[in-house]
Amino acid sequence: MRAYALVENNQPLQEIELPTPEPKGKEVLLEVTHCGVCHSDLHLWEGKYDLGGGKVLSLKDRGVSLPLAMGHEIVGRLVKLGPEAEGKGVVVGGQYVVFPWVGCGTCPACLAEEDNYCPKQRSIGVHRHGGYATHVIAPEPRHLVPVDGVDPALAATYACSGLTVYSAIMKVMPLPPEETVVLFGAGGLGLAAIAVLRALGHRRIVSVDLAEAKRAAALAEGATEAVDGSGEPEEVAARILAVTGSPVQAAIDLVGSNATARAGTAALRKGGTYVIVGLYGGDITLSLPLVVLRAMTVRGSHVGNPKELRALMDLARSGRLKPIPVTTEPLAQAQEVLMRLRAGQIVGRVVLENSGRF
């Protein structure tokens, strides 16, 4: 198979030839048709995460080895089944969204279909070759969800951005439709979160972002208010409270910086929940007595699980989930798209298409 692979961190992707894998056991082989470009790919490209407090996590410490075909938002056409994958509900020729956050397959988390909590995670596009290639292996049929009438370029984004925000939203639900949910970040994740909240019948959504164009996109997507995220966190929290009229029950941080965390926790009412999703990096200091006295919940949300991906795709098929802005580019443009994303020049999501021609 051919791939645009990360061969050296902070260097352009290279077009390389790799052996086309042969599916074994429960594995299935798919020909990639679409693959989204995600901000997480930039962390892989750079080779590190900022953990805050001067600490940096090297991707090598996470077991990531190069060369690597990145890409975890994958839609593909099934071309071959492993011998133990027969009769498991998937068919050769079918087009599927691939759940990428796979684990060992045998631990309690994996057996409960909560692969994203597996302590031995081997995610597609991170620990094993992903969708910036002509072919990809999924470990077992339960990781495939039929596209079935959903635009495949859009469906690809549901494997990460859609699934990630759906799982985060489920962590603050149930809420009355008029209860305010604040979203930090109006990039691909932020727009996807607005679409999911609207599909679930939620009617009060405040979007916070630094960029005026992204705030405008959030309003066009269905946010009820958009708040300028620039300045000191206390100023941002004050702007949020100015439009909401009171502290909020739920804040979902799709950026994950020191500034957004401080603003998000400051805007919460007593008993409120702050969910952090983004991996921008940094740290915060919280007053432990105030966490108790305000009965505040601070929790992380790491991608999602196969059950949530199936529920999200059902929501998409129902017609209630408004498509986010998606543009497509040839697979050969992977490096160029990645750099545009790094420069903050993308509104919505860009999906690479594999036409069979590099």
N, C-alpha and C positions, 0 to 999 in steps of 0.2 A: 504494500500500500504506500501511498505518498502522503506526506504531511508537511505542514509548516510548523516547525518544531523550535522550541527554546533549547538552544545548544549551550549558550553562555548567558548568565544573568546580565541585564542592562545592555544587551546587544541585540541587533535585529534578528528576528526569526529566520530560520533557514529552511529552504525546501529540501527535504531529504527522502530517501527511500527506506522503508521499514518492511520487515516480513509481514505479510497479511496473516493475522492470527487464525489458528484453527480452533474452533470452539470445542471445549472438553467438558465432560460431565453435564452440569446444568447450564453451561454458558451458551450464549447466543451471539452470532455475528451479524452486525448491521452495516449496511452501506450508509454513510452519513449523507443526509440531504441538506440539513440546516444545522448551524451551530451559532449560538449567541456569543457575543463578546462581553464579558462581565468584568466589573471593577476588580474582583478577586484575582482575575488573570494578571492584573498589573502587579499585585503583591508577589505572584509567582515569578513574573518577569524580573522584578527587582530583587527577588530572593530573600525577602525578609518582611517581618511585621514589627511595627513599633508597639511595644508592650507598655510604654510609659515608664516614668522614673529612670530614664536612661537605659532601659533594658530593651534589647532587640532579639527577636526570635528568628534564627536562620531557618530557611526552608529545608536545609539539609538536616537540621535537628528534628524536623517533622517527617523525615524519611523520604523527602522528595529528591529524586535523582534525575539527571539530565543525560541524554537529550529527552525532552518531553513534548509530546503533542498536547498542548493545553486544550481547554474548551470543555465545559461541563453542561452547557445548555444545548442538548443534542436531540434532534429528531432524525431518525434513520429508517431505512427500509430493511426489514429482516431478510437476510440472504441464506443463513444456515443455522441449524439447531445442533447443539451438542447431543450426544446419545441419551442423556437423562432429561433433556428439555422437551422431548416429544410428549404430546398430549397434555401440555401445561397451559393451554389457553391462548397460545400465540401461534401465528401462521406465517410461513415463508411468503414474502411479498407484501405483508402488512406494514403499514407505516406507524411508528410508535415514538412517543416521547420516552427518553431514557432517564430513569431516576439515577443520578450520579453519585449520591452520598453513601456508597455501599460500604458495608463492614465485613466482618469475618464470615458472617452467615450462620454461625453456630452459637453465639453467646445469647444470653437472655434478651438483650436489646434487639438483636437481629431477629430472633425468633418471634418477638412481639411486633415486628415490622417498625422498629424504631432504630433503624440502621444508623441514623445520624448521631446516636448516643453510643455507638460501639466504641470500645476503648482501643480497638485495632483497626481503625477505619482505613480503607484503601480506595479512596474516592477516585472516580473517573475524571480525567483531566487534571488530576493533582498527583496521585500516587501511581496512576497507570494512564496510558495514552488515552486522550480524549478526542474531541470533535474537530480539532483543526487538522483533520486527516480524512482520507477517503473511507476508512472503515473503523469500527470500534467494537469492542467486546463488552457485553453486559453479563454479569456473573450468573444471573438466573432470570427466568421469564417474569417473575413477580416484579422485577424492576422496570418492566415495560408497560406503558399506558397507551392505549390506542388513540391516534389523533382524531379519527372519526368525525370529519366535517369541520374541525377547527383549522384555520389557516396554519400550515406547518411552521412558517417563520414565527408567527405569534406563539404557537404551542411550544417552540423551543425555549422561549423566555420563561415559560412557566416552570421549567425544570430547576431554575434557581431563583430569579428575581420574583416570579409569581409565587412559587412555593415558599420562599423565605418570608415574604410579607404576609402570606396567608397564615403561616405558622405563628408569626409574631402577633398578628391580629387575634388569633384564637386564644392567645395568652392573656388578653385583656377582656375577652368576651365571657359571658354575655353583658351587654350594655344597652340601655334604652337608646333608640335611634337618635334621639335629640341630645344625648350626652356627648360632650366634645371629646374628640380624639385629635391630639396634636402629632403631626408627622414632621420630623426634622429631616430635610433633604428632599428635593423635588427632581432628582435624576430619574434613572430607570426604575429604581426601587420605589421611590416616592410616588411616581405616577401609577405604578402597579398597585401600591397600597391604596391609593384613592379609588382605583377601579374596583378592587376587591371590597372595600368598605361600602361603596355605592351598590355593588351587586348584592351585598348582604342586607341592604335596606338602611344603611347608616346615613344620617342626614347632616351631621355637624362635623366638618373636617377642616382643621386649620393646618396649612402647609407653611413650613419655615425654610427659607433658603437665602443664600447670599446673592444669587444671580436674579436679576429682574426678569430675564427671559424664562428662567425655570419657574419662577413664581407665576408668570403669566400662563405657562404650560399647565401648572397645577390647577389654576382656576378654570382653564379650558377643559381639563379632565374631570372637574366636578368638585374641587375643593370649595368650601363656602367662604373661606378667608385665606389670604396669603400674607405672611409676615416677613419683613426684612430681617435676616439672620445676622447682619453685620453688627459690629460693636461688642461691648462687654456682655457677658452672659446675663448679668443682672438687667441690662437694658433690653435684651431680647426677651427675657421673661416678662418684663414690664409691658412690652408691646403685645405679647401673647395675652396677658391678662386684660389689656385694654380692649381687645376685640372679643374676648370670651366673657368678660364681665365678672369672672370669678375663677379661682384655681380649678384645675382640671382633674378628671379621674384617670386619664390615660395619656401617656406620651410615648411614642415609638420613635426611637432614634436610629435612623437609617444612615447616619454619618459615623457616629461613634468617636467624637473628638472630645477633648477636655471641655471646650466651650459649649458644645451641644449638650453634653451630660450635665453640666452645671445649670444651663438654662432649663433643661428638661425636668430635673429634680426640683428646681426652684418653683416651677409652674404648677406642681402637683398640689392637690388638696389633700386633706387628711384621709388616709386610706387609699391614696392613689397609687398607680403602678407605672413605673418607668421601665420600658423594655429596650435594651440596647442590641442592635443588630449590626451596625456598621463597624468596620475594622480600620477606620482612619488612624487610630492610635492615640495614646495618651493615658492619663489617669486623673482621678478626682479624689478629694478628701471629703468624707461625709461625717457630720457630727453624729456619733452613735446615739446619744440621747434623743436627738431630733428625729432620727430614723424610727426610734421606738415611739416617741410622743406623737409623731405624725402618722404612725402605723404605715409607713411607706414600704412599698415593695420595689426592689431593684433586681431585675433579673435579665439574664442573657437569653438570646434566642438564636440557635445555630441552625440555619437552613430549615429543613423539615423532613418528614418521613414519607414513605410510599403511600400510606393511607391518606395523608393530606394532599399529596399530588393527585391521587385519584379523585378526591373530593373537589379539588380545584378544577380539574378537567371537566368534571360533571357540571360545575358552575359555569364554565365556559360554554359547554354544549347547550346549557339551558337558555342561552341568549341574554342572560342578565349581566354578564361580565363584559363591560365595554373594552374593546381592544385598546391597548396603549399604543402610542406612536412607534412604529417599527419600520426601519429601512433596511434594505438588503444590499450586500456587497459580495463580489466574488470571493471565494476562499483565498485566492491569491493576494487579496488586499488585507489579510489579517494583520500584518505589521502596521500598515498605515492606519487602520481602524483603531488598533490598540493605542497608538500615539495620539490620535484625536481624542480618545477617551481620557488619556493621561492629561491632556491639555484642557479638559473640561469643555470640549467643543461639541459634545453630543447631547441632544435633547431626546429623551426616550431611549430606545434600544436599537443597536445595529446587529443584524444577524448575517452571518456568512452563509452563502449558498454554494454547495458543491454541485456544479453542473457536469462534472466529469472532465472538465478542461481546466488545467492550472494556468 
